[in-house]
């Protein structure tokens, strides 16, 4: 069953592949506690102790990593739907 045309399904394929790659890599970098991504963490301005800062930063890095991986899985679902639509459109143009 066709829902979208061939150009939109191809666009969905390309965007899905890029989204999977980007979000999977960002998830890995958050998991590795990359210092370059610290500005994207929801942290307070000031902490009373360094231990409290490190604890909150560890939790925030882990949460962002899981969020990126979940979003990458959603892009996998989009890739499957776009791939099915691309296949359906290519089969109907042959017949």
C-alpha positions in Angstrom: 0.0 0.0 0.0 1.4 3.3 -1.1 1.2 6.2 1.3 3.8 8.6 -0.1 5.5 9.1 -3.5 8.9 8.0 -4.6 10.7 11.3 -3.9 9.3 11.6 -0.4 10.1 8.0 0.4 13.7 8.5 -0.9 14.0 11.6 1.2 12.8 9.7 4.2 15.4 7.0 3.6 18.2 9.5 3.4 17.2 11.5 6.4 16.6 8.3 8.4 20.1 7.0 7.7 21.7 10.3 8.6 19.6 10.5 11.8 20.6 7.0 12.8 24.3 7.7 12.3 24.3 11.1 14.0 22.2 10.1 17.0 24.0 6.8 17.6 27.4 8.6 17.6 26.1 11.3 19.9 24.8 8.6 22.2 28.2 7.0 22.3 29.9 10.4 23.0 27.5 11.2 25.8 28.1 7.7 27.2 31.8 8.4 27.1 31.2 11.7 29.0 32.6 13.9 26.2 33.6 17.3 27.6 32.5 19.0 24.3 28.9 18.1 25.0 28.8 19.4 28.6 27.0 22.6 27.6 24.0 20.5 26.5 23.5 19.0 29.9 20.8 20.3 32.2 23.1 21.2 35.1 22.7 24.0 37.7 24.9 27.1 37.7 26.5 26.5 41.0 27.2 23.4 43.2 28.3 23.3 46.8 30.5 20.3 46.4 32.4 18.8 43.5 31.0 15.4 44.3 27.4 16.7 43.8 28.4 18.2 40.4 30.0 14.9 39.3 27.0 12.9 40.4 24.6 15.2 38.5 26.8 15.3 35.5 27.0 11.5 35.4 23.3 11.2 35.6 22.8 13.8 32.9 25.3 12.2 30.5 23.6 8.8 30.9 20.1 10.3 30.4 21.2 12.1 27.2 22.9 9.0 25.9 19.8 6.9 26.4 17.6 9.7 24.8 19.9 9.7 21.7 19.7 6.0 21.4 15.9 6.0 21.7 15.7 8.6 19.0 18.0 6.6 16.8 15.6 3.6 17.2 12.7 5.8 16.2 14.7 6.7 13.1 15.1 3.0 12.4 11.3 2.6 12.4 11.2 5.6 10.0 13.8 3.9 7.8 11.7 0.8 7.6 8.5 2.6 6.7 10.4 4.8 4.1 12.1 1.7 2.7 8.8 -0.1 2.3 7.3 2.9 0.6 10.3 3.2 -1.7 10.0 -0.5 -2.6 6.2 -0.1 -3.1 6.7 2.9 -5.4 9.5 1.2 -7.4 7.4 -2.0 -7.9 4.3 0.0 -9.1 6.3 2.0 -11.6 7.6 -1.2 -13.2 4.1 -2.7 -13.7 
